[in-house]
Amino acid sequence: MAYLGIDIGGTKTLMILFDLRGNILFRQKILTAHLYQNFLNDLKLCISQINDQKIELCAVAIPGLIDKDKKKAIAFGNLDWKNIPIREDIEEIVQCGVLIEHDVSLGGLYEARQLKTKKEKVLYLTISTGIGAGLIINDRIEQNLANSEPGQMEILHNRKMVTWESFASGKAIKKEFGKEAKDIKDRHSWKVIAENISQGLLDVIAIFQPDVIIFGGSVSHYFNNFEDPLKEALHRYDNPMIKIPILKKAHDPDNSVIYGCLELIKDNLK
């Protein structure tokens, strides 16, 4: 039996056909078309290339707001798609049931299940173009917070109220330092980056009170550069009412979302 995961990104969409053991039967990555109908046409073409494999169930990761009751994606982040009946549209293409879920929540689901020591509350925080988060409680996505957007929190920074991701995301790092995170080598710059991350992270910790925070997204590849200064920044604000959680780098930040699709599928087969 075969199961399909689709990770829709702002620039690229990844599709992987799995068996239940996680073996890859088919893999395809395409550019995400700006027009929604063109995206559906591209998806249909890719599905036609899956030879003699009947898809039993499909999970779709969406970078935006979801209304699961109405089976719609309300907004798609950087894509100009709004109020799209994406579940029904993809069901028509793949000819099987389709599950839809927030991409960061799926990444968190996979990463939480990779922890050697299980934790009750796991917060998966992605720092890339923007900042997103998914909360996993006892190895399940906390649905009441699945559409949360912590990157949009307003924070006092340089005497102005601005969104957290406007000064702490990967996009903000490039704007401030004139280079991508991968090209930043000096410790002082990473200390500044860690300080910026800490300003919003303290609020996130106070609200969610996670046991562990797992960092994903493109900036997480450089976790070793900001881990120590971030811990130092957080512990400056030690508060007996707020426990600073364990900080960890994602097990597989590049593929956590697509493997989270498989985890969601497994949960719905039980």
URRAGI-V24382 format. One record per backbone hydrogen bond with DSSP energy under -1.0 kcal/mol. NH is the residue of the N-H (numbers start at 1). CO is the residue of the C=O. If there is no record, write none. Layout:
nh = [NH	NH]
co = [CO	CO]
//
This chain:
nh = [2	3	4	5	6	7	8	9	13	14	15	16	17	18	19	22	25	26	28	30	32	39	40	41	42	43	44	45	46	47	48	49	50	56	58	59	60	61	62	64	67	72	73	74	75	79	81	83	84	86	87	89	90	91	92	93	94	95	99	101	103	106	107	108	109	110	111	112	113	114	122	123	124	125	126	127	128	132	134	136	137	138	142	143	145	146	148	152	153	155	157	160	162	164	165	167	168	169	170	173	174	175	176	177	178	183	184	190	191	192	193	194	195	196	197	198	199	201	202	204	205	206	207	208	209	211	212	213	214	215	216	219	221	222	223	225	227	230	231	232	233	234	235	237	238	242	246	248	250	255	256	259	260	261	262	263	264	265	266	267	268	269]
co = [54	18	57	16	59	14	61	12	30	7	28	5	26	3	23	19	17	17	15	13	11	35	36	37	38	39	40	41	42	43	44	46	47	2	97	4	99	6	101	62	72	67	84	65	65	76	79	74	73	84	71	85	86	87	88	89	90	91	58	60	62	102	103	104	105	106	107	108	109	111	136	212	134	214	132	216	130	126	124	122	140	120	135	141	142	143	145	149	150	162	160	157	155	153	151	164	164	165	128	169	170	171	172	173	174	180	181	186	187	188	189	190	191	192	193	194	195	197	198	200	201	202	203	204	205	121	121	246	123	248	125	127	218	219	220	222	223	226	227	228	229	230	231	234	235	239	211	213	215	252	252	255	256	257	258	259	260	261	262	263	264	266]
//
